[in-house]
Amino acid sequence: MQRTESTVITRREFAGLMGAAGAALGLGHTPVVAAAEAPVGADGKVIPGFEAPRAGAGAAKGWQPFSDRRIRVGIAGFGLCQFGAAFGFQNHPNVEVVAVTDLVPDRCAALAQAVGCGKTYASCEEMIQDDRIEAVFIATDAPSHARLAVSALERGKHVSSAVPAAFGSLEEADLLFQAVKKSGLKYMMFETSYFHDDLYAWHQQYKAGGLGKLVYSEGEYYHYFGEPLGAYNPKTRNVDPDGWRKGLPPQWYPTHSNAYYVGVTGGSFTEVTCLGMPSVVPHLQAHGNDYRNPFGSEIALFRTSEGGMARMAVCWDLPAVGGEMGRVYGQKSDKADVDTAKPALPPTVDPGGHGGSHGYLMCDFVDAILRDRKPWVDVAQALNMTVAGIVAHQSALKDGERLKIPQYVL
């Protein structure tokens, strides 16, 4: 199976490529902002997924501009992972970042500096009232993703969002789905596993019929929460150890693992049985969190829409391992003769962190708007990944009771 490799380039070479891209499009005035330092957790270690942001001259090979239109984008959120700047909107030749926001003033100012934008708002709710903005990227606290996405769609904005699409609520998921359908606008969730080299290659093989139906797939998201990470806390309107991540049910954050079926096939999970294991970490235990969640690890067994099976694990309790990974097993062993290389990026855009996925996700969203097409991780795929985890957690609370999962189809 082919795997794409990233080529490391020097800062001087990258700067030259960026200048060339701006000149080619007549956008030499466009600021290109370097990536920030990798974010670290309370333990002083780099947060999983940000260990080695990938640079790549090879990623730009073959890229050709096809439009001189510049989409006016607003960005919300510059929290622990600094996602507001991490996906590179500020470096795309067809994007102008016209406004940013974060509820924490210092973070709002830092985001504005990171993306080279002079206009700030005190909240996302205020920012989406700005009629100049055509599209927003919502990188706020996870509990606010769906609510803000719905508000932005109702204001006529295309929406991209960090994961998950909804937060523990089936009703919230339904509201988002209906808002996207009613608006006719683009919605995309930035699930990083989609552009991992292996998943992307399997997706191409699957589309070409080289894998047949998937008999079994498995995905894992391991992120040790031994110390409180700190997160935005709606109660205090600030960042503290009691923020939204404290006691987070593992399967409420399931998309990094669930992508290893949904992303490969475009299918869904139809039913689930899930088991959880209580955490030994004090701040993750049920008596210490607002979710009344007893589990630090949850392992789900899903039935897939093809009739196969998938095991998806999300764990906060494993200090010796971290990351997003998976495997797929199809009925066919002969691989199709297809190109599994990822699409070319503009020379100004770096693949970035989380396995070299950030730049590709952002560019897919921008391209979907410019070409008026459906983005890859559309609202149906986003919710089929997210809602499966919400129901999986319900199953774990019922000691593995087998439960049906709502389906989303555009």
ZADO-216915 format. One record per residue (C-alpha): residue in one letter; residue number from 0; y, z, x. Coordinates in nm, 4 decimals. Example, Ala and Ser with C-alpha at 12.3 -4.5 7.8 and 13.67 -1.06 7.14 Angstrom:
2
VOMI;type;seq;py;pz;px
VOMI;A;0;-0.4500;0.7800;1.2300;
VOMI;S;1;-0.1060;0.7140;1.3670;
//
This chain:
410
VOMI;type;seq;py;pz;px
VOMI;M;0;0.0000;0.0000;0.0000;
VOMI;Q;1;0.3394;-0.0922;0.1356;
VOMI;R;2;0.5928;0.1771;0.2052;
VOMI;T;3;0.9563;0.1167;0.2824;
VOMI;E;4;1.0956;0.2763;0.5930;
VOMI;S;5;1.4513;0.3820;0.6664;
VOMI;T;6;1.6271;0.2771;0.9832;
VOMI;V;7;1.8630;0.5270;1.1461;
VOMI;I;8;2.2031;0.3878;1.2430;
VOMI;T;9;2.4855;0.5373;1.4436;
VOMI;R;10;2.8108;0.6587;1.2910;
VOMI;R;11;2.9937;0.3674;1.4558;
VOMI;E;12;2.7502;0.1114;1.3149;
VOMI;F;13;2.7692;0.2662;0.9672;
VOMI;A;14;3.1495;0.2645;0.9773;
VOMI;G;15;3.1413;-0.1034;1.0722;
VOMI;L;16;2.9126;-0.1852;0.7819;
VOMI;M;17;3.1374;0.0022;0.5414;
VOMI;G;18;3.4428;-0.1862;0.6607;
VOMI;A;19;3.2628;-0.5176;0.6287;
VOMI;A;20;3.1616;-0.4449;0.2708;
VOMI;G;21;3.5160;-0.3530;0.1729;
VOMI;A;22;3.6531;-0.6682;0.3299;
VOMI;A;23;3.3909;-0.8855;0.1586;
VOMI;L;24;3.5010;-0.7586;-0.1817;
VOMI;G;25;3.8698;-0.7387;-0.1065;
VOMI;L;26;3.8459;-0.3610;-0.1380;
VOMI;G;27;3.9511;-0.2569;0.2079;
VOMI;H;28;4.1709;0.0148;0.0585;
VOMI;T;29;3.8711;0.1895;-0.0994;
VOMI;P;30;3.8122;0.5261;0.0698;
VOMI;V;31;3.4612;0.5752;0.2007;
VOMI;V;32;3.3825;0.9434;0.2276;
VOMI;A;33;3.1196;1.0760;0.4654;
VOMI;A;34;2.8404;1.2904;0.3277;
VOMI;A;35;2.8979;1.6664;0.3364;
VOMI;E;36;2.6863;1.9094;0.5325;
VOMI;A;37;2.3499;1.9864;0.3727;
VOMI;P;38;2.3835;2.2787;0.1243;
VOMI;V;39;2.2051;2.6054;0.2049;
VOMI;G;40;2.0668;2.8846;-0.0120;
VOMI;A;41;2.1180;3.2592;0.0109;
VOMI;D;42;1.8566;3.2767;0.2882;
VOMI;G;43;2.0640;3.0468;0.5066;
VOMI;K;44;1.8050;2.7679;0.4918;
VOMI;V;45;1.8743;2.4148;0.3741;
VOMI;I;46;1.7849;2.3741;0.0065;
VOMI;P;47;1.4611;2.1732;-0.0362;
VOMI;G;48;1.5354;1.8056;-0.0759;
VOMI;F;49;1.8394;1.8121;0.1519;
VOMI;E;50;1.6666;1.8733;0.4854;
VOMI;A;51;1.7262;1.5303;0.6385;
VOMI;P;52;1.9571;1.2962;0.4489;
VOMI;R;53;1.8420;0.9461;0.5233;
VOMI;A;54;2.0732;0.6869;0.6732;
VOMI;G;55;1.9676;0.3279;0.6577;
VOMI;A;56;2.1083;0.0017;0.7861;
VOMI;G;57;1.7919;-0.1605;0.6532;
VOMI;A;58;1.8700;-0.0397;0.3012;
VOMI;A;59;2.1702;-0.2746;0.2865;
VOMI;K;60;1.9839;-0.5851;0.4043;
VOMI;G;61;2.0159;-0.8624;0.1494;
VOMI;W;62;2.2750;-0.6921;-0.0699;
VOMI;Q;63;2.5178;-0.9356;-0.2278;
VOMI;P;64;2.8258;-0.8497;-0.4367;
VOMI;F;65;2.8283;-1.0186;-0.7761;
VOMI;S;66;3.1297;-0.8586;-0.9450;
VOMI;D;67;3.4772;-0.7464;-0.8460;
VOMI;R;68;3.4980;-0.5066;-1.1399;
VOMI;R;69;3.5523;-0.1397;-1.0546;
VOMI;I;70;3.4141;0.1167;-1.2980;
VOMI;R;71;3.6411;0.4181;-1.3408;
VOMI;V;72;3.4231;0.7283;-1.3031;
VOMI;G;73;3.4819;1.0982;-1.3597;
VOMI;I;74;3.2588;1.3531;-1.1845;
VOMI;A;75;3.1833;1.7035;-1.3131;
VOMI;G;76;3.0277;1.9726;-1.0968;
VOMI;F;77;3.0171;2.0802;-0.7331;
VOMI;G;78;2.7761;2.3710;-0.7424;
VOMI;L;79;2.5101;2.5031;-0.5095;
VOMI;C;80;2.3728;2.1556;-0.4248;
VOMI;Q;81;2.7154;1.9868;-0.4291;
VOMI;F;82;2.5636;1.7101;-0.6382;
VOMI;G;83;2.9025;1.5834;-0.7559;
VOMI;A;84;2.9520;1.4139;-0.4186;
VOMI;A;85;2.5907;1.3821;-0.3024;
VOMI;F;86;2.5024;1.0628;-0.4918;
VOMI;G;87;2.7813;0.8568;-0.3376;
VOMI;F;88;2.9851;0.7258;-0.6327;
VOMI;Q;89;3.2886;0.7485;-0.4064;
VOMI;N;90;3.1312;0.5002;-0.1647;
VOMI;H;91;3.0302;0.2253;-0.4077;
VOMI;P;92;3.2533;-0.0843;-0.3869;
VOMI;N;93;3.2423;-0.1253;-0.7659;
VOMI;V;94;3.3452;0.2326;-0.8450;
VOMI;E;95;3.6755;0.4149;-0.8500;
VOMI;V;96;3.6476;0.7917;-0.8866;
VOMI;V;97;3.9561;0.8685;-1.0939;
VOMI;A;98;3.9015;1.2361;-1.1823;
VOMI;V;99;3.6830;1.5358;-1.0997;
VOMI;T;100;3.6248;1.8802;-1.2433;
VOMI;D;101;3.4474;2.2086;-1.1821;
VOMI;L;102;3.4943;2.5337;-1.3722;
VOMI;V;103;3.5344;2.7214;-1.0425;
VOMI;P;104;3.8759;2.6249;-0.8995;
VOMI;D;105;3.7729;2.6387;-0.5335;
VOMI;R;106;3.4764;2.4131;-0.6029;
VOMI;C;107;3.6921;2.1745;-0.8023;
VOMI;A;108;3.9279;2.1381;-0.5075;
VOMI;A;109;3.6353;2.0896;-0.2692;
VOMI;L;110;3.4877;1.8180;-0.4912;
VOMI;A;111;3.8204;1.6356;-0.5066;
VOMI;Q;112;3.8384;1.6406;-0.1286;
VOMI;A;113;3.4746;1.5355;-0.0874;
VOMI;V;114;3.5154;1.2218;-0.3009;
VOMI;G;115;3.8737;1.1397;-0.2093;
VOMI;C;116;4.0164;1.1897;-0.5584;
VOMI;G;117;4.3582;1.3368;-0.6392;
VOMI;K;118;4.3158;1.4060;-1.0111;
VOMI;T;119;4.1412;1.7254;-1.1195;
VOMI;Y;120;4.0700;1.8886;-1.4542;
VOMI;A;121;3.9889;2.2511;-1.5338;
VOMI;S;122;3.6783;2.1576;-1.7333;
VOMI;C;123;3.4524;1.8658;-1.8173;
VOMI;E;124;3.5612;1.8935;-2.1790;
VOMI;E;125;3.9190;1.8230;-2.0696;
VOMI;M;126;3.8185;1.5463;-1.8292;
VOMI;I;127;3.6286;1.3407;-2.0850;
VOMI;Q;128;3.9451;1.3190;-2.2962;
VOMI;D;129;4.0951;1.1004;-2.0212;
VOMI;D;130;4.0929;0.7482;-2.1664;
VOMI;R;131;4.0964;0.5908;-1.8201;
VOMI;I;132;3.7423;0.7128;-1.7553;
VOMI;E;133;3.4623;0.4694;-1.8445;
VOMI;A;134;3.1660;0.6688;-1.7147;
VOMI;V;135;3.0926;1.0261;-1.6133;
VOMI;F;136;2.8459;1.1909;-1.3806;
VOMI;I;137;2.7479;1.5366;-1.5061;
VOMI;A;138;2.6328;1.7549;-1.2184;
VOMI;T;139;2.7165;2.0887;-1.3806;
VOMI;D;140;2.4917;2.3890;-1.4491;
VOMI;A;141;2.1663;2.2752;-1.6113;
VOMI;P;142;2.2233;2.4548;-1.9450;
VOMI;S;143;2.5350;2.2418;-2.0067;
VOMI;H;144;2.3930;1.8939;-1.9275;
VOMI;A;145;2.2977;1.7836;-2.2780;
VOMI;R;146;2.5997;1.9348;-2.4507;
VOMI;L;147;2.8440;1.7666;-2.2134;
VOMI;A;148;2.6520;1.4395;-2.2213;
VOMI;V;149;2.6708;1.4287;-2.6006;
VOMI;S;150;3.0439;1.5038;-2.5911;
VOMI;A;151;3.1058;1.2291;-2.3352;
VOMI;L;152;2.9029;0.9751;-2.5317;
VOMI;E;153;3.0988;1.0609;-2.8451;
VOMI;R;154;3.4186;0.9944;-2.6474;
VOMI;G;155;3.2903;0.6483;-2.5554;
VOMI;K;156;3.1814;0.7187;-2.1959;
VOMI;H;157;2.8659;0.6009;-2.0247;
VOMI;V;158;2.6786;0.9056;-1.8908;
VOMI;S;159;2.4697;0.9860;-1.5877;
VOMI;S;160;2.3347;1.3361;-1.5455;
VOMI;A;161;2.1564;1.5547;-1.2986;
VOMI;V;162;1.8205;1.6918;-1.4110;
VOMI;P;163;1.6991;1.8120;-1.6552;
VOMI;A;164;1.8285;1.6116;-1.9522;
VOMI;A;165;1.7978;1.9116;-2.1864;
VOMI;F;166;1.7498;2.2797;-2.1110;
VOMI;G;167;1.4695;2.4546;-2.2950;
VOMI;S;168;1.5671;2.3242;-2.6385;
VOMI;L;169;1.3904;2.0575;-2.8442;
VOMI;E;170;1.6858;2.0466;-3.0824;
VOMI;E;171;1.9222;1.9778;-2.7943;
VOMI;A;172;1.6954;1.6966;-2.6750;
VOMI;D;173;1.7004;1.5359;-3.0194;
VOMI;L;174;2.0805;1.5549;-3.0339;
VOMI;L;175;2.1097;1.3786;-2.6993;
VOMI;F;176;1.8661;1.1060;-2.8014;
VOMI;Q;177;2.0534;1.0366;-3.1232;
VOMI;A;178;2.3902;1.0377;-2.9467;
VOMI;V;179;2.2732;0.7730;-2.7001;
VOMI;K;180;2.1276;0.5543;-2.9760;
VOMI;K;181;2.4369;0.5869;-3.1950;
VOMI;S;182;2.6809;0.5137;-2.9127;
VOMI;G;183;2.5042;0.2097;-2.7689;
VOMI;L;184;2.6234;0.3285;-2.4271;
VOMI;K;185;2.4296;0.3745;-2.1048;
VOMI;Y;186;2.2644;0.7072;-2.0310;
VOMI;M;187;2.0687;0.7743;-1.7130;
VOMI;M;188;1.9149;1.0906;-1.5708;
VOMI;F;189;1.9145;1.1038;-1.1911;
VOMI;E;190;1.5510;1.2009;-1.1317;
VOMI;T;191;1.5102;1.1834;-0.7549;
VOMI;S;192;1.1327;1.1312;-0.7447;
VOMI;Y;193;1.1744;0.7822;-0.8955;
VOMI;F;194;1.3013;0.6455;-0.5657;
VOMI;H;195;1.0574;0.8206;-0.3366;
VOMI;D;196;0.8878;0.5475;-0.1344;
VOMI;D;197;0.5421;0.6193;-0.2743;
VOMI;L;198;0.6392;0.6497;-0.6412;
VOMI;Y;199;0.8524;0.3358;-0.6290;
VOMI;A;200;0.5688;0.1365;-0.4697;
VOMI;W;201;0.3172;0.2650;-0.7274;
VOMI;H;202;0.5579;0.1689;-1.0057;
VOMI;Q;203;0.5786;-0.1870;-0.8742;
VOMI;Q;204;0.2012;-0.2034;-0.8407;
VOMI;Y;205;0.1516;-0.0657;-1.1905;
VOMI;K;206;0.3903;-0.3206;-1.3463;
VOMI;A;207;0.1971;-0.5996;-1.1755;
VOMI;G;208;-0.1353;-0.4702;-1.3084;
VOMI;G;209;-0.2654;-0.3656;-0.9694;
VOMI;L;210;-0.3542;-0.0103;-1.0713;
VOMI;G;211;-0.4810;-0.0668;-1.4245;
VOMI;K;212;-0.4431;0.2333;-1.6533;
VOMI;L;213;-0.3961;0.5629;-1.4731;
VOMI;V;214;-0.6998;0.7849;-1.5118;
VOMI;Y;215;-0.5357;1.0797;-1.3405;
VOMI;S;216;-0.2041;1.1655;-1.1834;
VOMI;E;217;-0.0609;1.4809;-1.0394;
VOMI;G;218;0.2845;1.5945;-0.9427;
VOMI;E;219;0.4202;1.9070;-0.7773;
VOMI;Y;220;0.7598;2.0647;-0.7419;
VOMI;Y;221;0.7547;2.3657;-0.5093;
VOMI;H;222;1.0832;2.5491;-0.4522;
VOMI;Y;223;1.0639;2.9065;-0.3246;
VOMI;F;224;1.2963;3.1457;-0.5075;
VOMI;G;225;1.2299;3.4471;-0.2863;
VOMI;E;226;1.6004;3.5330;-0.2826;
VOMI;P;227;1.8450;3.4761;-0.5689;
VOMI;L;228;1.9893;3.1294;-0.5171;
VOMI;G;229;2.3097;3.2048;-0.6974;
VOMI;A;230;2.4340;2.9801;-0.9761;
VOMI;Y;231;2.7089;2.9434;-1.2310;
VOMI;N;232;2.6970;3.2283;-1.4814;
VOMI;P;233;2.8531;3.1471;-1.8206;
VOMI;K;234;2.8988;3.5199;-1.8866;
VOMI;T;235;3.1160;3.5797;-1.5808;
VOMI;R;236;3.2462;3.2195;-1.5529;
VOMI;N;237;3.1704;3.2358;-1.1854;
VOMI;V;238;2.8879;3.1947;-0.9349;
VOMI;D;239;2.6639;3.4974;-0.8870;
VOMI;P;240;2.2982;3.6013;-0.8402;
VOMI;D;241;2.2579;3.6393;-1.2188;
VOMI;G;242;2.3406;3.2750;-1.2860;
VOMI;W;243;2.1310;3.0286;-1.4846;
VOMI;R;244;1.8597;2.9980;-1.2182;
VOMI;K;245;1.7595;3.3656;-1.2399;
VOMI;G;246;1.4175;3.3815;-1.4058;
VOMI;L;247;1.4222;3.0099;-1.4881;
VOMI;P;248;1.0935;2.9127;-1.6608;
VOMI;P;249;0.9350;2.6736;-1.4094;
VOMI;Q;250;0.8425;2.4098;-1.6668;
VOMI;W;251;1.2014;2.3966;-1.7924;
VOMI;Y;252;1.2734;2.2142;-1.4646;
VOMI;P;253;0.9794;1.9723;-1.4717;
VOMI;T;254;1.1094;1.6266;-1.3996;
VOMI;H;255;1.0539;1.6182;-1.0217;
VOMI;S;256;0.6805;1.6516;-1.0856;
VOMI;N;257;0.6493;1.4773;-1.4242;
VOMI;A;258;0.8052;1.1661;-1.2725;
VOMI;Y;259;0.4743;1.1058;-1.0949;
VOMI;Y;260;0.3384;0.9796;-1.4227;
VOMI;V;261;0.6366;0.8804;-1.6375;
VOMI;G;262;0.8167;0.7096;-1.3504;
VOMI;V;263;0.5128;0.5132;-1.2409;
VOMI;T;264;0.4079;0.3929;-1.5854;
VOMI;G;265;0.7045;0.4304;-1.8202;
VOMI;G;266;0.4633;0.6210;-2.0441;
VOMI;S;267;0.4705;0.9752;-2.1750;
VOMI;F;268;0.2687;1.2925;-2.2274;
VOMI;T;269;0.1299;1.3462;-2.5762;
VOMI;E;270;-0.0157;1.6985;-2.5597;
VOMI;V;271;-0.0424;1.9842;-2.3134;
VOMI;T;272;-0.2184;2.3026;-2.2221;
VOMI;C;273;-0.0400;2.5117;-1.9617;
VOMI;L;274;-0.1090;2.8366;-1.7778;
VOMI;G;275;0.1414;3.0567;-1.6003;
VOMI;M;276;0.1168;3.3234;-1.3342;
VOMI;P;277;0.3566;3.6201;-1.3278;
VOMI;S;278;0.5904;3.6262;-1.0329;
VOMI;V;279;0.5800;3.8878;-0.7601;
VOMI;V;280;0.9509;3.8267;-0.6891;
VOMI;P;281;1.1546;4.1033;-0.8589;
VOMI;H;282;1.4439;3.8865;-0.9745;
VOMI;L;283;1.2015;3.6388;-1.1344;
VOMI;Q;284;1.0124;3.8942;-1.3419;
VOMI;A;285;1.0468;3.9089;-1.7199;
VOMI;H;286;1.2350;4.2400;-1.7337;
VOMI;G;287;1.5006;4.1002;-1.4999;
VOMI;N;288;1.5974;3.7702;-1.6611;
VOMI;D;289;1.7654;3.6541;-1.9797;
VOMI;Y;290;1.4873;3.4060;-2.0593;
VOMI;R;291;1.2267;3.6827;-2.0936;
VOMI;N;292;1.0151;3.4565;-1.8772;
VOMI;P;293;0.7249;3.6284;-1.6977;
VOMI;F;294;0.6147;3.3320;-1.4876;
VOMI;G;295;0.7042;3.2205;-1.1380;
VOMI;S;296;0.4464;2.9402;-1.1462;
VOMI;E;297;0.3300;2.7186;-1.4318;
VOMI;I;298;0.0548;2.4545;-1.4092;
VOMI;A;299;0.0312;2.2039;-1.6954;
VOMI;L;300;-0.2552;1.9705;-1.7876;
VOMI;F;301;-0.1269;1.6808;-1.9972;
VOMI;R;302;-0.2905;1.4074;-2.1993;
VOMI;T;303;-0.1057;1.0847;-2.1245;
VOMI;S;304;-0.0030;0.8044;-2.3590;
VOMI;E;305;-0.2712;0.5872;-2.1935;
VOMI;G;306;-0.5409;0.8414;-2.2734;
VOMI;G;307;-0.5605;0.9680;-1.9165;
VOMI;M;308;-0.4848;1.3080;-1.7695;
VOMI;A;309;-0.2081;1.4518;-1.5530;
VOMI;R;310;-0.1758;1.7846;-1.3771;
VOMI;M;311;0.1844;1.8848;-1.3132;
VOMI;A;312;0.2817;2.1983;-1.1212;
VOMI;V;313;0.6161;2.3748;-1.0889;
VOMI;C;314;0.6204;2.6877;-0.8715;
VOMI;W;315;0.8908;2.9247;-0.7472;
VOMI;D;316;0.6463;3.1606;-0.5712;
VOMI;L;317;0.5145;2.9680;-0.2699;
VOMI;P;318;0.7014;3.0575;0.0504;
VOMI;A;319;0.4824;2.8342;0.2695;
VOMI;V;320;0.5432;2.5030;0.0915;
VOMI;G;321;0.8317;2.3142;-0.0633;
VOMI;G;322;0.9216;1.9737;-0.1963;
VOMI;E;323;0.8467;1.7097;-0.4576;
VOMI;M;324;0.5237;1.5124;-0.4263;
VOMI;G;325;0.2469;1.3488;-0.6243;
VOMI;R;326;-0.0479;1.1127;-0.6408;
VOMI;V;327;-0.1789;0.8565;-0.8887;
VOMI;Y;328;-0.5310;0.7217;-0.9494;
VOMI;G;329;-0.5848;0.4032;-1.1490;
VOMI;Q;330;-0.8852;0.2219;-1.2930;
VOMI;K;331;-0.8348;-0.0637;-1.0473;
VOMI;S;332;-0.8683;-0.0404;-0.6711;
VOMI;D;333;-0.7346;-0.3875;-0.5828;
VOMI;K;334;-0.3644;-0.3789;-0.5143;
VOMI;A;335;-0.1464;-0.6541;-0.6573;
VOMI;D;336;0.0420;-0.8784;-0.4166;
VOMI;V;337;0.3901;-0.7545;-0.5078;
VOMI;D;338;0.7031;-0.6623;-0.3169;
VOMI;T;339;0.7294;-0.2834;-0.3117;
VOMI;A;340;1.0540;-0.2699;-0.1142;
VOMI;K;341;1.3389;-0.0950;-0.2911;
VOMI;P;342;1.6486;-0.2954;-0.3914;
VOMI;A;343;1.9242;-0.3422;-0.1373;
VOMI;L;344;2.2148;-0.0984;-0.1395;
VOMI;P;345;2.5784;-0.1827;-0.0694;
VOMI;P;346;2.6413;-0.1261;0.3030;
VOMI;T;347;2.8799;0.1573;0.2141;
VOMI;V;348;2.6115;0.3518;0.0266;
VOMI;D;349;2.3556;0.5666;0.2059;
VOMI;P;350;2.0134;0.6376;0.0491;
VOMI;G;351;2.0901;1.0088;0.0885;
VOMI;G;352;1.8773;1.3150;0.0249;
VOMI;H;353;1.5692;1.3960;-0.1828;
VOMI;G;354;1.3542;1.1395;-0.0079;
VOMI;G;355;1.6291;0.8824;0.0221;
VOMI;S;356;1.6886;0.8601;-0.3531;
VOMI;H;357;2.0490;0.9541;-0.4229;
VOMI;G;358;2.2153;0.6229;-0.3442;
VOMI;Y;359;1.9533;0.4212;-0.5316;
VOMI;L;360;1.9922;0.6251;-0.8502;
VOMI;M;361;2.3698;0.5971;-0.8473;
VOMI;C;362;2.3554;0.2225;-0.7786;
VOMI;D;363;2.1048;0.1660;-1.0604;
VOMI;F;364;2.3420;0.3354;-1.3046;
VOMI;V;365;2.6425;0.1353;-1.1843;
VOMI;D;366;2.4427;-0.1879;-1.1915;
VOMI;A;367;2.3219;-0.1148;-1.5463;
VOMI;I;368;2.6836;-0.0918;-1.6625;
VOMI;L;369;2.7969;-0.4024;-1.4740;
VOMI;R;370;2.5047;-0.6152;-1.5943;
VOMI;D;371;2.4840;-0.4537;-1.9393;
VOMI;R;372;2.1160;-0.3653;-1.9016;
VOMI;K;373;1.9053;-0.0560;-1.9592;
VOMI;P;374;1.8985;0.1826;-1.6607;
VOMI;W;375;1.5579;0.2676;-1.5199;
VOMI;V;376;1.5590;0.6397;-1.6069;
VOMI;D;377;1.6929;0.5864;-1.9572;
VOMI;V;378;1.7212;0.8549;-2.2251;
VOMI;A;379;1.3649;0.8013;-2.3511;
VOMI;Q;380;1.2080;0.8452;-2.0074;
VOMI;A;381;1.4435;1.1334;-1.9286;
VOMI;L;382;1.3454;1.3221;-2.2433;
VOMI;N;383;0.9754;1.2370;-2.2202;
VOMI;M;384;0.9767;1.4074;-1.8788;
VOMI;T;385;1.1979;1.6988;-1.9815;
VOMI;V;386;1.0578;1.7847;-2.3248;
VOMI;A;387;0.6997;1.7803;-2.1949;
VOMI;G;388;0.7953;2.0728;-1.9724;
VOMI;I;389;0.9662;2.2620;-2.2549;
VOMI;V;390;0.6474;2.2402;-2.4634;
VOMI;A;391;0.4361;2.3249;-2.1581;
VOMI;H;392;0.6228;2.6534;-2.1203;
VOMI;Q;393;0.5581;2.7285;-2.4880;
VOMI;S;394;0.1888;2.6702;-2.4205;
VOMI;A;395;0.1942;2.9043;-2.1211;
VOMI;L;396;0.3507;3.1788;-2.3335;
VOMI;K;397;0.0576;3.1269;-2.5763;
VOMI;D;398;-0.2027;3.1587;-2.2992;
VOMI;G;399;-0.2675;2.7866;-2.2739;
VOMI;E;400;-0.2740;2.6892;-2.6400;
VOMI;R;401;-0.2978;2.3114;-2.6758;
VOMI;L;402;0.0285;2.1756;-2.8178;
VOMI;K;403;0.1573;1.8356;-2.9279;
VOMI;I;404;0.4633;1.6929;-2.7516;
VOMI;P;405;0.7446;1.5037;-2.9312;
VOMI;Q;406;0.7760;1.1377;-2.8283;
VOMI;Y;407;1.0922;0.9414;-2.7529;
VOMI;V;408;1.0898;0.5617;-2.7766;
VOMI;L;409;1.3895;0.3292;-2.7630;
//
